Amino acid sequence: MKPSLQLKLTQHLALTPQLQQSIRLLQLSTIELEQELEKYLLENPLLEREEEYARTEAPTNGSEEAAADPVAADEHAERPELSEHSEQSFSDDDAWPGDENSQHSSTASVDDEDSDYQDVQAATVSLREHLLWQLGLMTLPDRDRVLVRCLVDALDDDGYLTQSLAELSETMPAELEIEPEELQIALKHLQHFDPTGVGARSAQECLSLQLEALPAGPTRKLALEIVRHCLDLLASHDFVKLKKQTGCDDDALRAAHLLICSLNPRPGAAYASADTRYISPDVVVRKVRGQWSVSVNADAFPRLRINSLYAQILSRQRGSGLAGQLQEARWLIRNVQQRFDTILRVAQAIVERQRQFLDHGEVAMRPLVLREIADVLGLHESTISRVTTQKYMATPRGIFELKYFFGSHVGTDAGGACSATAIGALIKQLISTEEPKKPLSDSQISEVLGQQGIVVARRTIAKYREALNIPSVNLRKSI
């Protein structure tokens, strides 16, 4: 084949860098947005936060010169003018913030006594540190002390020993010649540590250790028998078979049951480091004069502006390399503003359709899909999906993710629809008011909802119940 030239016309959609940035910022959560903005603030000297500098009203001579230039005039419209103090140069004797020899630092050290100690987080003690501290108080041979330390290192976060003693002995150096009997003795030492039940190899052993530490009595004796031989029957609430196998009456079984329920099946969980994650809502919903009003959370809205000092330099030097960074800073400020404008519009549309939920709770939640909000606002469904993911709304009923207000629906006898959230709330209401000795089965719940005009199959009730972490009828039944 001979080489030839051909012309072909095609159409394709090209996303500009500004549009790509807008889409990326829209799908970020509030915490991720702050991290992204910190990166931009470090990379772009023309970008700054408004709260970092105090606003002053005194204009500078340089600002008047910049006002004659279109670029500088635009920058002064975006942020307050610089004060005369900002134009002054610092001498060698001026005290910089953070200088150890400065008056500011010495004053801060004096004022430390009046600081708010509520903001100081206490150091948490881990389970390993707590157990090793107890080990240091015991008088044990060095060999036993090393073995107990190895067992402590093998515990999981709940305080259980998940590996067998044979497996642990194989992982230790061969020159130590560790016998399984030695590990068994070390385990006995560990199981006498606080919290009671630590070092157990199963939930059965954990509960047994805690019961053995209690004073002797008929209730403890029966509880030990149940834990050691009939724990599966107790878990399934098969009290009839449990009474038959243990030969006890209702009162004794009830007392043993209460004693077992008071035990802690996860003794090490209290020492686990809890990684607390705080949610900062993007919008706030309030009722003003009988109407629900939506506003952007001022604490979650980052206030950015152009650094006027660099803008003045740029207005005087047109050929400087800051022009590109100035445009990027403007894009970022506009995209951040557009992000919150879009979130506010979507939140307002959601509140308009879920007013009954705000007034009456989950039972009044109406069915809602992304397409409905997208059609009203003239946006694409993918945009609504990005807006509602990891964005939160603070309401008088709590803080909810925007996605919470969307869900599937179930038909009613009247031809309408009931949301899955409302059905779940009705199920919780019915179960919370049931008789403990005669709990409602899934079929009975389905019949009750059918009497209210909501057609829900028994399997659907079971699915909603499991999603709500509500146990089955057998497990809810009391003695």
Protein Blocks (a to p, Z undefined) as FASTA:
>chain_A
ZZdddddddddddddfklmmmmmmmmpcfklmmmmmmmmmmmmmkbccfklpccdfbdcf
klmmmmmpmklmmmmmmpccddfklmpccdfkbccehiakbmklmmmmmmmmmpcfklpc
cddddfklmmmmmmmmpccdfklmmmmmmmmmmpcfkopafbcfklmmmmpcfklopafk
lmmmmmmmmmmpccehihiabfklmmmmmmmmpccdfklmmmmmmmmmmmmmmmnopakl
mmmmnopafklmmmmmmmmmmpcfblmlmmpccdddddddfbdcddeehiacddddfklm
ccddddfklmmmmmmmmmbcklmmmmmmmmmmmmmmmmmmmmmmmmmmmmmmmmmmmmno
jklpccddfklmmmmnopafklmmmmmgopacddfkbccdfklmgccddddfkopacdfk
lmmmmmmmmmmmpcfklccdfklmmmmmmmnopacdfklmmmmmmmnopacfklmpcZZ
